[in-house]
């Protein structure tokens, strides 16, 4: 896969896109991000809404219709899913290189 100029994603962007693979509103996004990251990432409301505005401009997420007029609901778009796929491929490559280098390092340490 070709590397997108938008990569690497910030943790906030990555987790918001992941959280919105299913439709969600702001508070739900914050909960899902904290849950997915096992508590390592907590997004403040101001940070999240700024990120949402940016993701809407990039067309990586879109507003979706809802019966609840009190909340805006968003979902990751096809474009957003493609960016996620590229980022996941980047993660896999990083992990593969790290594992290879660690194995070499362990082998060299045995000599």
C-alpha positions in Angstrom: 0.0 0.0 0.0 1.1 3.5 -0.8 2.0 5.7 2.2 -0.4 8.6 2.7 1.1 12.0 3.4 -1.4 12.2 6.4 0.5 9.5 8.2 1.4 8.9 10.9 -1.9 9.6 12.6 -1.9 11.1 16.1 -3.2 8.7 18.8 -6.3 10.9 19.2 -7.1 10.7 15.5 -6.4 7.0 15.3 -8.7 6.2 18.3 -11.5 8.5 17.2 -11.5 6.9 13.7 -11.5 3.4 15.3 -14.3 4.4 17.8 -16.4 5.7 14.9 -16.3 2.5 12.8 -19.8 2.3 14.4 -21.9 5.5 14.7 -21.3 7.4 17.9 -21.7 10.8 19.6 -19.1 12.8 21.5 -19.4 11.2 25.0 -19.6 7.7 23.6 -16.4 8.4 21.5 -14.6 9.5 24.7 -15.7 6.3 26.5 -14.8 4.0 23.6 -11.3 5.6 23.2 -10.6 5.1 26.9 -11.8 1.5 26.7 -10.0 0.6 23.5 -6.7 2.1 24.8 -7.1 0.2 28.1 -7.2 3.6 29.9 -4.0 4.9 28.4 -5.7 7.5 26.3 -8.3 9.9 27.7 -9.6 12.6 25.4 -10.8 15.8 26.9 -14.0 17.2 25.4 -12.3 20.3 23.8 -9.6 18.1 22.2 -12.2 15.7 20.9 -14.5 18.3 19.3 -11.5 20.0 17.7 -10.4 16.7 16.3 -13.9 16.0 15.1 -14.0 19.3 13.2 -10.7 18.5 11.5 -11.8 14.9 10.6 -15.1 16.3 9.1 -13.0 18.7 7.0 -10.8 15.9 5.8 -13.9 13.8 5.1 -12.6 11.0 7.2 -15.8 11.1 9.3 -19.3 12.3 8.5 -22.4 13.2 10.5 -25.1 10.6 10.3 -28.9 11.0 10.8 -30.2 10.4 14.3 -33.5 10.6 16.1 -31.8 12.2 19.1 -31.8 15.9 18.3 -29.7 16.6 21.4 -26.6 14.8 20.0 -24.6 14.8 16.8 -23.7 11.4 15.7 -20.7 10.6 13.5 -19.2 7.7 11.6 -15.9 6.9 9.9 -16.3 7.3 6.1 -14.8 5.1 3.4 -11.9 7.6 3.1 -11.4 7.4 6.9 -11.3 3.6 6.7 -8.7 3.7 4.0 -6.5 5.9 6.1 -7.0 3.5 9.0 -5.9 0.6 6.8 -2.8 2.5 5.8 -2.0 3.3 9.4 -2.5 -0.3 10.5 -0.2 -1.5 7.7 2.4 1.1 8.9 2.0 -0.4 12.4 2.6 -3.9 11.1 5.7 -2.9 9.3 7.1 -1.1 12.4 6.4 -4.2 14.5 8.0 -6.5 12.0 11.2 -4.4 11.8 11.3 -4.1 15.6 10.9 -7.9 16.0 13.6 -8.6 13.4 16.0 -6.2 15.0 15.3 -7.5 18.5 16.0 -11.1 17.3 19.3 -9.9 15.7 20.2 -8.2 19.0 19.5 -11.3 21.0 21.5 -13.4 18.6 24.4 -11.0 18.7 24.3 -10.9 22.5 24.7 -14.7 22.6 28.0 -14.4 20.7 
